[in-house]
Amino acid sequence: PPPFTGVWMGDSKLCAIGVHCGNHITSHGLALNCCTDLTWFDHIIPCGLEGKGVTSLSHELGRHITVDHILEPFLDSFQEVFDCTLVFSEDPG
């Protein structure tokens, strides 16, 4: 919910979005909770937001959702939204 960043399901964050700037380098990323063990969040205040929770696709949909399940549709949507073509390298190094 505004003004908080990320993707929310009610008062629970489903996806965190972040930007880091330092040493003249900017990096960004996201963390989409697919089948995350949500009990770990019982020990912290996620994203420093008191009174807010964390959820996952598996929890919300009531079935086990892995990264492999969502990777292709996520990347397809990313390309459509940002009007780009993703290029994959065979060499991860």
Residue frames relative to the residue before (quaternion, step in Angstrom):
aa qw qx qy qz dx dy dz
P 1.0000 0.0000 0.0000 0.0000 0.00 0.00 0.00
P 0.5597 -0.5977 0.4309 0.3792 3.60 -0.92 0.71
P 0.6209 -0.1446 -0.7678 -0.0638 1.66 -2.05 1.36
F 0.4142 0.7415 -0.4508 0.2746 3.62 1.21 0.28
T 0.4142 -0.6973 0.5264 0.2552 3.57 -1.07 0.77
G 0.6146 0.5594 -0.4163 0.3688 3.53 -1.28 0.26
V 0.4992 -0.5927 0.5262 0.3501 3.50 -1.38 -0.28
W 0.1226 -0.8298 0.5444 -0.0048 3.55 -0.72 1.14
M 0.1498 -0.7031 0.6853 0.1166 3.50 -1.33 0.60
G 0.7922 -0.1258 0.0386 0.5959 3.57 -0.06 1.26
D 0.7793 -0.2691 0.2332 0.5157 3.58 -0.72 -1.10
S 0.6272 0.5278 -0.3375 0.4628 3.61 1.22 0.32
K 0.3790 -0.7335 0.5255 0.2054 3.54 -0.90 1.00
L 0.2418 -0.7750 0.5754 0.0996 3.53 -0.89 1.05
C 0.8044 0.0652 0.0157 0.5904 3.57 1.06 -0.78
A 0.2248 -0.7689 0.5878 0.1126 3.55 -0.83 1.03
I 0.1436 -0.7658 0.6237 0.0626 3.53 -1.10 0.80
G 0.0401 0.8373 -0.5425 0.0547 3.57 -0.79 0.93
V 0.1569 -0.7439 0.6434 0.0902 3.50 -1.34 0.51
H 0.0646 -0.7820 0.6195 0.0249 3.56 -1.02 0.83
C 0.0654 -0.7814 0.6203 0.0197 3.56 -0.93 0.93
G 0.3190 0.7390 -0.5527 0.2160 3.55 -0.89 0.93
N 0.8427 0.1083 -0.1080 0.5162 3.55 -1.11 0.74
H 0.6554 -0.5495 0.2893 0.4299 3.57 1.02 0.92
I 0.6132 0.4898 -0.3594 0.5049 3.57 1.21 0.58
T 0.1440 -0.7657 0.6224 0.0750 3.54 -1.00 0.89
S 0.0055 0.7802 -0.6254 0.0115 3.55 -0.91 0.93
H 0.0870 -0.7933 0.6024 0.0176 3.52 -1.16 0.59
G 0.1049 0.8058 -0.5788 0.0679 3.53 -1.21 0.34
L 0.2505 -0.7460 0.5900 0.1805 3.48 -1.36 -0.10
A 0.1956 -0.7436 0.6269 0.1254 3.51 -1.30 0.43
L 0.0937 -0.7922 0.6031 0.0056 3.55 -0.43 1.26
N 0.3134 -0.7658 0.5359 0.1678 3.57 -0.60 1.14
C 0.1301 -0.8093 0.5715 0.0392 3.55 -0.43 1.25
C 0.7963 -0.0960 0.1166 0.5858 3.57 0.51 -1.20
T 0.1488 0.8335 -0.5074 0.1600 3.52 1.08 0.85
D 0.4345 -0.6407 0.5617 0.2917 3.57 -1.13 0.72
L 0.2615 -0.8274 0.4818 0.1221 3.55 -0.14 1.31
T 0.5190 0.6506 -0.4246 0.3565 3.63 1.18 -0.26
W 0.5479 0.6119 -0.4008 0.4060 3.61 1.15 -0.44
F 0.6586 0.5278 -0.3083 0.4389 3.58 1.08 -0.68
D 0.5092 0.6374 -0.4196 0.3979 3.61 1.28 -0.12
H 0.7026 0.4889 -0.2450 0.4554 3.59 1.22 -0.50
I 0.7501 0.3029 -0.1806 0.5594 3.58 1.28 -0.09
I 0.4054 -0.6133 0.5849 0.3426 3.52 -1.36 -0.06
P 0.3235 -0.7962 0.4721 0.1964 3.59 -0.04 1.28
C 0.8559 0.0092 -0.0649 0.5130 3.53 -0.91 1.06
G 0.5702 -0.6245 0.3658 0.3887 3.59 1.23 0.40
L 0.5389 0.6289 -0.3895 0.4030 3.58 1.24 0.34
E 0.2320 -0.7917 0.5527 0.1178 3.56 -0.15 1.28
G 0.8027 0.2865 -0.2250 0.4722 3.53 -1.06 0.82
K 0.6475 0.4626 -0.3220 0.5128 3.58 1.28 0.05
G 0.3020 -0.7713 0.5369 0.1604 3.56 -1.14 0.60
V 0.3723 -0.6674 0.5893 0.2621 3.49 -1.41 -0.19
T 0.0541 -0.7906 0.6095 0.0233 3.55 -1.05 0.73
S 0.2807 -0.7411 0.5815 0.1837 3.57 -1.31 0.02
L 0.6489 -0.4930 0.3978 0.4214 3.54 -1.28 0.28
S 0.6362 0.5362 -0.3296 0.4462 3.59 0.95 -0.86
H 0.6692 0.4960 -0.2998 0.4650 3.58 0.90 -0.92
E 0.7045 0.4817 -0.2707 0.4454 3.57 0.83 -0.98
L 0.7470 0.3951 -0.2160 0.4892 3.59 1.00 -0.78
G 0.4120 -0.7486 0.4393 0.2772 3.57 1.29 -0.20
R 0.7093 0.3224 -0.2679 0.5668 3.56 1.17 0.61
H 0.6112 -0.5852 0.3970 0.3554 3.56 -1.22 0.54
I 0.0172 -0.7822 0.6212 -0.0437 3.59 -0.66 1.18
T 0.1472 -0.8005 0.5774 0.0644 3.58 -0.66 1.11
V 0.6802 -0.4463 0.3755 0.4440 3.55 -1.32 0.14
D 0.6275 0.5480 -0.3387 0.4373 3.59 0.99 -0.79
H 0.6253 0.5479 -0.3373 0.4417 3.60 1.09 -0.67
I 0.8041 0.3330 -0.1510 0.4688 3.59 0.88 -0.88
L 0.4712 0.7197 -0.4347 0.2668 3.60 1.17 -0.35
E 0.7073 0.4575 -0.2849 0.4575 3.61 0.70 -1.00
P 0.6943 0.4414 -0.3173 0.4716 3.66 0.75 -0.83
F 0.6074 0.5475 -0.3579 0.4508 3.60 1.07 -0.64
L 0.6916 0.4729 -0.2826 0.4672 3.58 0.84 -0.97
D 0.6095 0.5372 -0.3496 0.4666 3.60 1.06 -0.69
S 0.6729 0.4878 -0.2905 0.4741 3.58 0.92 -0.90
F 0.6093 0.5574 -0.3439 0.4470 3.58 1.03 -0.80
Q 0.6746 0.4971 -0.2929 0.4604 3.57 0.87 -0.98
E 0.6610 0.5061 -0.3072 0.4611 3.58 0.99 -0.82
V 0.6910 0.4853 -0.2911 0.4498 3.59 0.81 -0.98
F 0.7776 0.3366 -0.1714 0.5027 3.58 0.89 -0.92
D 0.3600 -0.7719 0.4635 0.2443 3.59 1.32 0.21
C 0.5034 0.6261 -0.4258 0.4161 3.54 0.77 1.12
T 0.3384 -0.6875 0.5944 0.2442 3.50 -1.38 0.10
L 0.2951 -0.7533 0.5607 0.1762 3.57 -0.76 1.02
V 0.1830 -0.7656 0.6120 0.0764 3.54 -1.03 0.89
F 0.1785 -0.7997 0.5693 0.0675 3.55 -0.79 1.04
S 0.3028 -0.7447 0.5715 0.1648 3.53 -0.99 0.89
E 0.4619 -0.6646 0.5114 0.2887 3.56 -1.06 0.74
D 0.7238 0.3754 -0.2119 0.5388 3.56 1.17 -0.63
P 0.3089 -0.7866 0.5022 0.1835 3.62 -0.37 1.19
G 0.6191 0.5416 -0.3470 0.4506 3.60 1.22 -0.28
